[in-house]
């Protein structure tokens, strides 16, 4: 009995057009929202008696859509995505620490948790 070997020849133009479609933004946003929930769960909340804005950092997480330019063969190609940001003025200190504020790193921990969950 003869065995047939399937072959696939991808067309870069078709794949590129697919990667530029707006519906591809949905899975990117879903992953960013999942990471947002993980980051909010580990975000520190200050003591109301000492902190003027307790909970500001935790409430400042947001997921924004982005279109990133990823050049292919020297030509610009825009790809959809999503970015998790924290707009609190002290977000950098909470993430990295600075001597006065310890390093909590909720965004880094959320990213590592999500990566570990999707490893094979």
N, CA, C and O atoms as a GROMACS GRO file, in nm:
protein
  480
    1UNK      N    1   0.085  -0.118   0.000
    1UNK     CA    2   0.000   0.000   0.000
    1UNK      C    3   0.090   0.124   0.000
    1UNK      O    4   0.176   0.137   0.086
    2UNK      N    5   0.071   0.216  -0.094
    2UNK     CA    6   0.158   0.334  -0.102
    2UNK      C    7   0.126   0.432   0.011
    2UNK      O    8   0.011   0.450   0.050
    3UNK      N    9   0.231   0.495   0.060
    3UNK     CA   10   0.212   0.598   0.162
    3UNK      C   11   0.228   0.734   0.097
    3UNK      O   12   0.318   0.757   0.017
    4UNK      N   13   0.140   0.822   0.132
    4UNK     CA   14   0.143   0.955   0.077
    4UNK      C   15   0.193   1.050   0.184
    4UNK      O   16   0.155   1.042   0.300
    5UNK      N   17   0.277   1.138   0.143
    5UNK     CA   18   0.332   1.236   0.235
    5UNK      C   19   0.266   1.371   0.204
    5UNK      O   20   0.272   1.421   0.092
    6UNK      N   21   0.204   1.427   0.305
    6UNK     CA   22   0.141   1.556   0.283
    6UNK      C   23   0.248   1.666   0.282
    6UNK      O   24   0.348   1.657   0.353
    7UNK      N   25   0.225   1.765   0.204
    7UNK     CA   26   0.318   1.878   0.197
    7UNK      C   27   0.240   2.006   0.216
    7UNK      O   28   0.122   2.016   0.183
    8UNK      N   29   0.309   2.104   0.269
    8UNK     CA   30   0.249   2.235   0.288
    8UNK      C   31   0.349   2.339   0.241
    8UNK      O   32   0.465   2.337   0.283
    9UNK      N   33   0.306   2.427   0.158
    9UNK     CA   34   0.388   2.538   0.113
    9UNK      C   35   0.316   2.666   0.152
    9UNK      O   36   0.214   2.702   0.094
   10UNK      N   37   0.370   2.734   0.251
   10UNK     CA   38   0.306   2.856   0.299
   10UNK      C   39   0.329   2.972   0.206
   10UNK      O   40   0.433   2.984   0.142
   11UNK      N   41   0.231   3.059   0.200
   11UNK     CA   42   0.244   3.182   0.123
   11UNK      C   43   0.260   3.296   0.222
   11UNK      O   44   0.170   3.323   0.301
   12UNK      N   45   0.374   3.362   0.218
   12UNK     CA   46   0.400   3.469   0.314
   12UNK      C   47   0.300   3.582   0.301
   12UNK      O   48   0.266   3.646   0.401
   13UNK      N   49   0.253   3.609   0.181
   13UNK     CA   50   0.157   3.718   0.164
   13UNK      C   51   0.026   3.686   0.235
   13UNK      O   52  -0.034   3.773   0.299
   14UNK      N   53  -0.019   3.562   0.225
   14UNK     CA   54  -0.144   3.522   0.292
   14UNK      C   55  -0.130   3.520   0.442
   14UNK      O   56  -0.220   3.563   0.514
   15UNK      N   57  -0.018   3.469   0.491
   15UNK     CA   58   0.006   3.466   0.636
   15UNK      C   59   0.017   3.609   0.689
   15UNK      O   60  -0.036   3.640   0.795
   16UNK      N   61   0.086   3.695   0.615
   16UNK     CA   62   0.100   3.834   0.656
   16UNK      C   63  -0.034   3.906   0.663
   16UNK      O   64  -0.059   3.982   0.756
   17UNK      N   65  -0.120   3.882   0.564
   17UNK     CA   66  -0.253   3.943   0.567
   17UNK      C   67  -0.333   3.892   0.685
   17UNK      O   68  -0.406   3.968   0.749
   18UNK      N   69  -0.321   3.763   0.716
   18UNK     CA   70  -0.393   3.708   0.830
   18UNK      C   71  -0.345   3.772   0.961
   18UNK      O   72  -0.426   3.802   1.048
   19UNK      N   73  -0.213   3.794   0.974
   19UNK     CA   74  -0.159   3.853   1.097
   19UNK      C   75  -0.196   3.999   1.113
   19UNK      O   76  -0.180   4.055   1.221
   20UNK      N   77  -0.244   4.063   1.006
   20UNK     CA   78  -0.284   4.203   1.015
   20UNK      C   79  -0.433   4.221   1.043
   20UNK      O   80  -0.479   4.334   1.058
   21UNK      N   81  -0.508   4.115   1.050
   21UNK     CA   82  -0.652   4.125   1.071
   21UNK      C   83  -0.685   4.165   1.215
   21UNK      O   84  -0.617   4.122   1.308
   22UNK      N   85  -0.787   4.247   1.233
   22UNK     CA   86  -0.825   4.292   1.367
   22UNK      C   87  -0.871   4.179   1.460
   22UNK      O   88  -0.856   4.190   1.581
   23UNK      N   89  -0.927   4.071   1.406
   23UNK     CA   90  -0.974   3.963   1.493
   23UNK      C   91  -0.860   3.894   1.566
   23UNK      O   92  -0.883   3.824   1.664
   24UNK      N   93  -0.736   3.913   1.519
   24UNK     CA   94  -0.623   3.854   1.587
   24UNK      C   95  -0.592   3.927   1.718
   24UNK      O   96  -0.518   3.877   1.802
   25UNK      N   97  -0.649   4.045   1.733
   25UNK     CA   98  -0.630   4.121   1.856
   25UNK      C   99  -0.700   4.055   1.975
   25UNK      O  100  -0.657   4.074   2.089
   26UNK      N  101  -0.805   3.978   1.951
   26UNK     CA  102  -0.881   3.916   2.060
   26UNK      C  103  -0.797   3.819   2.144
   26UNK      O  104  -0.800   3.830   2.266
   27UNK      N  105  -0.721   3.726   2.085
   27UNK     CA  106  -0.640   3.639   2.170
   27UNK      C  107  -0.529   3.714   2.244
   27UNK      O  108  -0.492   3.676   2.355
   28UNK      N  109  -0.477   3.819   2.182
   28UNK     CA  110  -0.374   3.900   2.250
   28UNK      C  111  -0.435   3.970   2.370
   28UNK      O  112  -0.375   3.973   2.478
   29UNK      N  113  -0.553   4.027   2.352
   29UNK     CA  114  -0.621   4.095   2.462
   29UNK      C  115  -0.658   3.997   2.572
   29UNK      O  116  -0.648   4.029   2.690
   30UNK      N  117  -0.701   3.876   2.534
   30UNK     CA  118  -0.738   3.776   2.634
   30UNK      C  119  -0.619   3.741   2.723
   30UNK      O  120  -0.634   3.729   2.844
   31UNK      N  121  -0.502   3.725   2.664
   31UNK     CA  122  -0.382   3.694   2.742
   31UNK      C  123  -0.344   3.811   2.833
   31UNK      O  124  -0.303   3.790   2.947
   32UNK      N  125  -0.358   3.934   2.783
   32UNK     CA  126  -0.325   4.052   2.864
   32UNK      C  127  -0.424   4.069   2.980
   32UNK      O  128  -0.383   4.108   3.089
   33UNK      N  129  -0.551   4.039   2.957
   33UNK     CA  130  -0.651   4.050   3.064
   33UNK      C  131  -0.624   3.943   3.172
   33UNK      O  132  -0.639   3.969   3.291
   34UNK      N  133  -0.585   3.825   3.128
   34UNK     CA  134  -0.552   3.719   3.224
   34UNK      C  135  -0.431   3.761   3.309
   34UNK      O  136  -0.428   3.738   3.430
   35UNK      N  137  -0.333   3.822   3.244
   35UNK     CA  138  -0.216   3.870   3.317
   35UNK      C  139  -0.254   3.985   3.410
   35UNK      O  140  -0.196   3.999   3.518
   36UNK      N  141  -0.350   4.066   3.369
   36UNK     CA  142  -0.396   4.177   3.455
   36UNK      C  143  -0.455   4.123   3.584
   36UNK      O  144  -0.428   4.177   3.692
   37UNK      N  145  -0.536   4.017   3.574
   37UNK     CA  146  -0.596   3.959   3.695
   37UNK      C  147  -0.488   3.903   3.788
   37UNK      O  148  -0.498   3.917   3.910
   38UNK      N  149  -0.387   3.840   3.731
   38UNK     CA  150  -0.278   3.787   3.812
   38UNK      C  151  -0.199   3.900   3.880
   38UNK      O  152  -0.162   3.889   3.996
   39UNK      N  153  -0.174   4.008   3.806
   39UNK     CA  154  -0.100   4.120   3.863
   39UNK      C  155  -0.178   4.191   3.972
   39UNK      O  156  -0.122   4.231   4.074
   40UNK      N  157  -0.310   4.205   3.952
   40UNK     CA  158  -0.393   4.269   4.055
   40UNK      C  159  -0.398   4.186   4.183
   40UNK      O  160  -0.408   4.240   4.293
   41UNK      N  161  -0.391   4.054   4.168
   41UNK     CA  162  -0.396   3.968   4.285
   41UNK      C  163  -0.272   3.982   4.373
   41UNK      O  164  -0.280   3.965   4.494
   42UNK      N  165  -0.157   4.012   4.312
   42UNK     CA  166  -0.034   4.024   4.390
   42UNK      C  167   0.009   4.169   4.413
   42UNK      O  168   0.113   4.193   4.473
   43UNK      N  169  -0.070   4.265   4.366
   43UNK     CA  170  -0.034   4.407   4.381
   43UNK      C  171  -0.047   4.449   4.528
   43UNK      O  172  -0.144   4.414   4.594
   44UNK      N  173   0.052   4.523   4.578
   44UNK     CA  174   0.045   4.570   4.716
   44UNK      C  175  -0.055   4.684   4.734
   44UNK      O  176  -0.076   4.765   4.643
   45UNK      N  177  -0.116   4.688   4.850
   45UNK     CA  178  -0.208   4.795   4.886
   45UNK      C  179  -0.154   4.858   5.013
   45UNK      O  180  -0.131   4.789   5.112
   46UNK      N  181  -0.135   4.989   5.011
   46UNK     CA  182  -0.077   5.058   5.125
   46UNK      C  183  -0.173   5.068   5.243
   46UNK      O  184  -0.294   5.054   5.228
   47UNK      N  185  -0.115   5.091   5.360
   47UNK     CA  186  -0.193   5.110   5.482
   47UNK      C  187  -0.260   5.247   5.476
   47UNK      O  188  -0.191   5.348   5.457
   48UNK      N  189  -0.393   5.254   5.492
   48UNK     CA  190  -0.462   5.384   5.480
   48UNK      C  191  -0.415   5.490   5.579
   48UNK      O  192  -0.429   5.609   5.553
   49UNK      N  193  -0.359   5.448   5.692
   49UNK     CA  194  -0.312   5.546   5.790
   49UNK      C  195  -0.179   5.608   5.750
   49UNK      O  196  -0.147   5.720   5.792
   50UNK      N  197  -0.100   5.537   5.670
   50UNK     CA  198   0.032   5.588   5.629
   50UNK      C  199   0.035   5.631   5.482
   50UNK      O  200   0.111   5.721   5.446
   51UNK      N  201  -0.046   5.570   5.400
   51UNK     CA  202  -0.044   5.594   5.255
   51UNK      C  203  -0.156   5.690   5.218
   51UNK      O  204  -0.271   5.669   5.255
   52UNK      N  205  -0.121   5.797   5.143
   52UNK     CA  206  -0.224   5.893   5.101
   52UNK      C  207  -0.317   5.835   4.996
   52UNK      O  208  -0.432   5.877   4.985
   53UNK      N  209  -0.268   5.737   4.919
   53UNK     CA  210  -0.347   5.678   4.810
   53UNK      C  211  -0.345   5.525   4.821
   53UNK      O  212  -0.285   5.460   4.735
   54UNK      N  213  -0.407   5.468   4.921
   54UNK     CA  214  -0.403   5.321   4.930
   54UNK      C  215  -0.485   5.258   4.817
   54UNK      O  216  -0.597   5.300   4.790
   55UNK      N  217  -0.428   5.158   4.753
   55UNK     CA  218  -0.499   5.089   4.646
   55UNK      C  219  -0.488   5.155   4.510
   55UNK      O  220  -0.544   5.104   4.413
   56UNK      N  221  -0.417   5.268   4.500
   56UNK     CA  222  -0.405   5.337   4.372
   56UNK      C  223  -0.330   5.250   4.270
   56UNK      O  224  -0.371   5.242   4.155
   57UNK      N  225  -0.223   5.187   4.313
   57UNK     CA  226  -0.145   5.103   4.222
   57UNK      C  227  -0.229   4.987   4.170
   57UNK      O  228  -0.229   4.958   4.051
   58UNK      N  229  -0.301   4.922   4.260
   58UNK     CA  230  -0.383   4.806   4.222
   58UNK      C  231  -0.494   4.845   4.126
   58UNK      O  232  -0.530   4.768   4.037
   59UNK      N  233  -0.549   4.964   4.142
   59UNK     CA  234  -0.659   5.011   4.057
   59UNK      C  235  -0.612   5.071   3.924
   59UNK      O  236  -0.694   5.105   3.840
   60UNK      N  237  -0.481   5.085   3.905
   60UNK     CA  238  -0.429   5.155   3.787
   60UNK      C  239  -0.387   5.061   3.673
   60UNK      O  240  -0.328   5.108   3.576
   61UNK      N  241  -0.415   4.933   3.681
   61UNK     CA  242  -0.383   4.841   3.572
   61UNK      C  243  -0.482   4.860   3.459
   61UNK      O  244  -0.602   4.880   3.483
   62UNK      N  245  -0.434   4.853   3.336
   62UNK     CA  246  -0.520   4.868   3.220
   62UNK      C  247  -0.461   4.791   3.102
   62UNK      O  248  -0.339   4.779   3.089
   63UNK      N  249  -0.548   4.738   3.017
   63UNK     CA  250  -0.507   4.669   2.896
   63UNK      C  251  -0.542   4.759   2.777
   63UNK      O  252  -0.657   4.798   2.760
   64UNK      N  253  -0.441   4.790   2.697
   64UNK     CA  254  -0.463   4.877   2.581
   64UNK      C  255  -0.424   4.802   2.454
   64UNK      O  256  -0.324   4.730   2.452
   65UNK      N  257  -0.501   4.820   2.346
   65UNK     CA  258  -0.464   4.757   2.219
   65UNK      C  259  -0.348   4.833   2.155
   65UNK      O  260  -0.338   4.955   2.169
   66UNK      N  261  -0.263   4.761   2.086
   66UNK     CA  262  -0.150   4.824   2.017
   66UNK      C  263  -0.140   4.768   1.876
   66UNK      O  264  -0.188   4.657   1.848
   67UNK      N  265  -0.079   4.844   1.789
   67UNK     CA  266  -0.041   4.798   1.655
   67UNK      C  267   0.109   4.818   1.648
   67UNK      O  268   0.157   4.931   1.644
   68UNK      N  269   0.183   4.709   1.647
   68UNK     CA  270   0.328   4.716   1.649
   68UNK      C  271   0.384   4.696   1.508
   68UNK      O  272   0.337   4.611   1.433
   69UNK      N  273   0.484   4.777   1.474
   69UNK     CA  274   0.547   4.767   1.345
   69UNK      C  275   0.658   4.662   1.353
   69UNK      O  276   0.758   4.682   1.421
   70UNK      N  277   0.640   4.551   1.282
   70UNK     CA  278   0.740   4.445   1.276
   70UNK      C  279   0.780   4.432   1.129
   70UNK      O  280   0.706   4.372   1.051
   71UNK      N  281   0.895   4.486   1.092
   71UNK     CA  282   0.935   4.482   0.951
   71UNK      C  283   0.958   4.339   0.902
   71UNK      O  284   1.011   4.256   0.975
   72UNK      N  285   0.917   4.313   0.779
   72UNK     CA  286   0.942   4.185   0.714
   72UNK      C  287   1.001   4.214   0.577
   72UNK      O  288   0.939   4.281   0.495
   73UNK      N  289   1.119   4.162   0.554
   73UNK     CA  290   1.191   4.185   0.428
   73UNK      C  291   1.205   4.334   0.397
   73UNK      O  292   1.191   4.377   0.283
   74UNK      N  293   1.233   4.411   0.501
   74UNK     CA  294   1.259   4.554   0.484
   74UNK      C  295   1.136   4.641   0.470
   74UNK      O  296   1.150   4.763   0.458
   75UNK      N  297   1.017   4.584   0.472
   75UNK     CA  298   0.895   4.664   0.458
   75UNK      C  299   0.818   4.663   0.589
   75UNK      O  300   0.816   4.560   0.658
   76UNK      N  301   0.755   4.774   0.626
   76UNK     CA  302   0.683   4.779   0.752
   76UNK      C  303   0.558   4.691   0.750
   76UNK      O  304   0.482   4.691   0.652
   77UNK      N  305   0.537   4.617   0.854
   77UNK     CA  306   0.419   4.533   0.870
   77UNK      C  307   0.362   4.557   1.010
   77UNK      O  308   0.431   4.537   1.110
   78UNK      N  309   0.238   4.600   1.015
   78UNK     CA  310   0.176   4.629   1.143
   78UNK      C  311   0.101   4.506   1.194
   78UNK      O  312   0.021   4.447   1.122
   79UNK      N  313   0.129   4.469   1.319
   79UNK     CA  314   0.068   4.352   1.380
   79UNK      C  315  -0.010   4.393   1.503
   79UNK      O  316   0.036   4.475   1.581
   80UNK      N  317  -0.131   4.337   1.521
   80UNK     CA  318  -0.210   4.373   1.639
   80UNK      C  319  -0.156   4.306   1.764
   80UNK      O  320  -0.091   4.202   1.756
   81UNK      N  321  -0.184   4.365   1.877
   81UNK     CA  322  -0.142   4.309   2.005
   81UNK      C  323  -0.213   4.381   2.118
   81UNK      O  324  -0.305   4.460   2.095
   82UNK      N  325  -0.171   4.353   2.239
   82UNK     CA  326  -0.228   4.419   2.357
   82UNK      C  327  -0.115   4.440   2.457
   82UNK      O  328  -0.021   4.361   2.464
   83UNK      N  329  -0.125   4.546   2.533
   83UNK     CA  330  -0.023   4.580   2.632
   83UNK      C  331  -0.089   4.602   2.767
   83UNK      O  332  -0.190   4.671   2.777
   84UNK      N  333  -0.030   4.543   2.869
   84UNK     CA  334  -0.076   4.563   3.007
   84UNK      C  335   0.009   4.674   3.067
   84UNK      O  336   0.132   4.662   3.072
   85UNK      N  337  -0.055   4.780   3.112
   85UNK     CA  338   0.019   4.893   3.170
   85UNK      C  339  -0.035   4.925   3.308
   85UNK      O  340  -0.146   4.885   3.345
   86UNK      N  341   0.046   4.997   3.384
   86UNK     CA  342   0.001   5.051   3.511
   86UNK      C  343   0.032   5.200   3.508
   86UNK      O  344   0.148   5.240   3.492
   87UNK      N  345  -0.071   5.282   3.521
   87UNK     CA  346  -0.055   5.426   3.507
   87UNK      C  347  -0.034   5.499   3.638
   87UNK      O  348  -0.036   5.623   3.641
   88UNK      N  349  -0.014   5.427   3.747
   88UNK     CA  350   0.012   5.492   3.875
   88UNK      C  351   0.148   5.564   3.868
   88UNK      O  352   0.240   5.513   3.804
   89UNK      N  353   0.160   5.680   3.931
   89UNK     CA  354   0.288   5.753   3.922
   89UNK      C  355   0.404   5.679   3.988
   89UNK      O  356   0.520   5.704   3.953
   90UNK      N  357   0.377   5.592   4.079
   90UNK     CA  358   0.483   5.519   4.150
   90UNK      C  359   0.496   5.374   4.101
   90UNK      O  360   0.551   5.290   4.172
   91UNK      N  361   0.445   5.344   3.982
   91UNK     CA  362   0.446   5.206   3.931
   91UNK      C  363   0.587   5.151   3.914
   91UNK      O  364   0.612   5.034   3.943
   92UNK      N  365   0.680   5.234   3.866
   92UNK     CA  366   0.816   5.187   3.847
   92UNK      C  367   0.878   5.145   3.980
   92UNK      O  368   0.947   5.043   3.988
   93UNK      N  369   0.855   5.224   4.085
   93UNK     CA  370   0.911   5.191   4.217
   93UNK      C  371   0.854   5.061   4.271
   93UNK      O  372   0.927   4.982   4.330
   94UNK      N  373   0.726   5.038   4.252
   94UNK     CA  374   0.664   4.915   4.301
   94UNK      C  375   0.718   4.795   4.224
   94UNK      O  376   0.742   4.689   4.283
   95UNK      N  377   0.738   4.811   4.094
   95UNK     CA  378   0.786   4.700   4.012
   95UNK      C  379   0.934   4.669   4.037
   95UNK      O  380   0.971   4.552   4.047
   96UNK      N  381   1.016   4.771   4.048
   96UNK     CA  382   1.161   4.751   4.056
   96UNK      C  383   1.222   4.776   4.193
   96UNK      O  384   1.331   4.727   4.222
   97UNK      N  385   1.154   4.852   4.279
   97UNK     CA  386   1.211   4.888   4.408
   97UNK      C  387   1.313   5.000   4.393
   97UNK      O  388   1.373   5.015   4.286
   98UNK      N  389   1.333   5.077   4.499
   98UNK     CA  390   1.430   5.186   4.491
   98UNK      C  391   1.502   5.211   4.623
   98UNK      O  392   1.562   5.317   4.640
   99UNK      N  393   1.497   5.120   4.716
   99UNK     CA  394   1.561   5.140   4.846
   99UNK      C  395   1.459   5.178   4.952
   99UNK      O  396   1.458   5.121   5.061
  100UNK      N  397   1.372   5.275   4.919
  100UNK     CA  398   1.264   5.311   5.013
  100UNK      C  399   1.146   5.216   4.998
  100UNK      O  400   1.081   5.179   5.096
  101UNK      N  401   1.120   5.176   4.874
  101UNK     CA  402   1.009   5.086   4.844
  101UNK      C  403   1.068   4.950   4.804
  101UNK      O  404   1.154   4.945   4.717
  102UNK      N  405   1.024   4.841   4.867
  102UNK     CA  406   1.078   4.711   4.827
  102UNK      C  407   1.029   4.671   4.688
  102UNK      O  408   0.929   4.724   4.639
  103UNK      N  409   1.100   4.579   4.626
  103UNK     CA  410   1.064   4.532   4.492
  103UNK      C  411   0.951   4.429   4.505
  103UNK      O  412   0.973   4.318   4.552
  104UNK      N  413   0.830   4.468   4.462
  104UNK     CA  414   0.716   4.376   4.465
  104UNK      C  415   0.704   4.299   4.334
  104UNK      O  416   0.670   4.181   4.335
  105UNK      N  417   0.729   4.364   4.222
  105UNK     CA  418   0.729   4.307   4.087
  105UNK      C  419   0.602   4.228   4.052
  105UNK      O  420   0.613   4.113   4.011
  106UNK      N  421   0.484   4.286   4.067
  106UNK     CA  422   0.362   4.212   4.032
  106UNK      C  423   0.349   4.183   3.883
  106UNK      O  424   0.298   4.077   3.846
  107UNK      N  425   0.394   4.273   3.796
  107UNK     CA  426   0.386   4.247   3.652
  107UNK      C  427   0.481   4.134   3.612
  107UNK      O  428   0.445   4.048   3.532
  108UNK      N  429   0.602   4.136   3.667
  108UNK     CA  430   0.698   4.030   3.637
  108UNK      C  431   0.647   3.894   3.686
  108UNK      O  432   0.658   3.794   3.615
  109UNK      N  433   0.592   3.892   3.806
  109UNK     CA  434   0.540   3.767   3.862
  109UNK      C  435   0.421   3.716   3.780
  109UNK      O  436   0.409   3.595   3.757
  110UNK      N  437   0.335   3.806   3.735
  110UNK     CA  438   0.220   3.765   3.653
  110UNK      C  439   0.267   3.707   3.521
  110UNK      O  440   0.213   3.606   3.474
  111UNK      N  441   0.368   3.770   3.460
  111UNK     CA  442   0.421   3.720   3.334
  111UNK      C  443   0.484   3.581   3.352
  111UNK      O  444   0.462   3.492   3.270
  112UNK      N  445   0.561   3.563   3.457
  112UNK     CA  446   0.624   3.435   3.482
  112UNK      C  447   0.521   3.326   3.512
  112UNK      O  448   0.537   3.212   3.467
  113UNK      N  449   0.417   3.359   3.586
  113UNK     CA  450   0.311   3.263   3.616
  113UNK      C  451   0.239   3.219   3.490
  113UNK      O  452   0.211   3.101   3.472
  114UNK      N  453   0.208   3.315   3.403
  114UNK     CA  454   0.139   3.283   3.278
  114UNK      C  455   0.228   3.201   3.185
  114UNK      O  456   0.180   3.109   3.119
  115UNK      N  457   0.358   3.232   3.180
  115UNK     CA  458   0.450   3.154   3.098
  115UNK      C  459   0.460   3.010   3.149
  115UNK      O  460   0.461   2.915   3.070
  116UNK      N  461   0.466   2.994   3.282
  116UNK     CA  462   0.476   2.860   3.339
  116UNK      C  463   0.349   2.778   3.314
  116UNK      O  464   0.355   2.657   3.295
  117UNK      N  465   0.235   2.845   3.314
  117UNK     CA  466   0.109   2.774   3.292
  117UNK      C  467   0.096   2.724   3.148
  117UNK      O  468   0.028   2.624   3.123
  118UNK      N  469   0.161   2.790   3.054
  118UNK     CA  470   0.149   2.753   2.912
  118UNK      C  471   0.267   2.675   2.860
  118UNK      O  472   0.274   2.646   2.740
  119UNK      N  473   0.360   2.641   2.946
  119UNK     CA  474   0.474   2.557   2.902
  119UNK      C  475   0.427   2.415   2.883
  119UNK      O  476   0.338   2.367   2.954
  120UNK      N  477   0.486   2.351   2.789
  120UNK     CA  478   0.444   2.214   2.757
  120UNK      C  479   0.515   2.107   2.827
  120UNK      O  480   0.486   1.989   2.806
   0.00000   0.00000   0.00000
